[in-house]
Amino acid sequence: MSEKDEEIVKEEAAEETEAAAEETPAAEVADPKDEEIAKLKDQLMRNMAEYDNYRKRTAKEKTEMMPDITARVVTEFLPVLDNLERALATDCTDENYKKGVQMIYDSFNETLEKLGVEKVPAEDFDPSMHQAVQQVQSDEHESGKIVTVFQNGYRIGTKVLRFAMVSVAQ
């Protein structure tokens, strides 16, 4: 194609474009209301997505915080459990009173079990779960075994809430 042919084709295309623009001016110019509606729809969709992400994020944070909150609350109640154990260990002349304390203690332990709290086992000394406050000579126990538990330890899963205070055989 020569330069003249190219110019003719370009001129014809330009004339067709001008003619089409003159025939349908309303079709090319968008209605301002339609533009506003599209803008508002886009904004609404973005806000809905942002809210959905916020809801998911807060639900995840809440789920992650629950074990820590449970551990903090249970730790505050452990002295009460210790006092109930001491009350059960003492002599009492009123059997009904002792039975009532036993019922409270059992109920307390059931609640702790529902929360996933368990006593730290007191067989072999494990520094990650026990605090040795005394070493004793013992012919009955092997070295490294727990002889006496002074205060029970508690854990939730692998997280230790309170270390067990124990005496260990040498």
Number of C-alpha atoms within 10 A of each C-alpha: 5 6 8 9 10 11 11 11 12 12 12 12 12 12 12 12 12 11 11 12 13 10 10 10 10 10 9 9 8 10 11 9 9 10 11 11 12 12 11 12 12 12 12 12 11 12 12 12 12 11 12 11 12 12 12 11 12 11 12 11 11 12 11 11 11 11 16 13 12 14 20 12 11 18 15 11 11 16 11 13 16 14 12 17 14 10 15 15 10 8 9 11 7 8 10 10 11 17 12 11 16 16 12 14 20 13 12 15 16 13 12 16 13 9 14 14 21 17 18 19 16 19 13 14 21 16 10 11 21 25 19 18 12 14 16 14 12 13 9 9 14 14 17 15 19 24 24 16 18 13 14 18 22 23 21 20 11 8 14 19 22 19 19 27 20 23 21 26 20 16
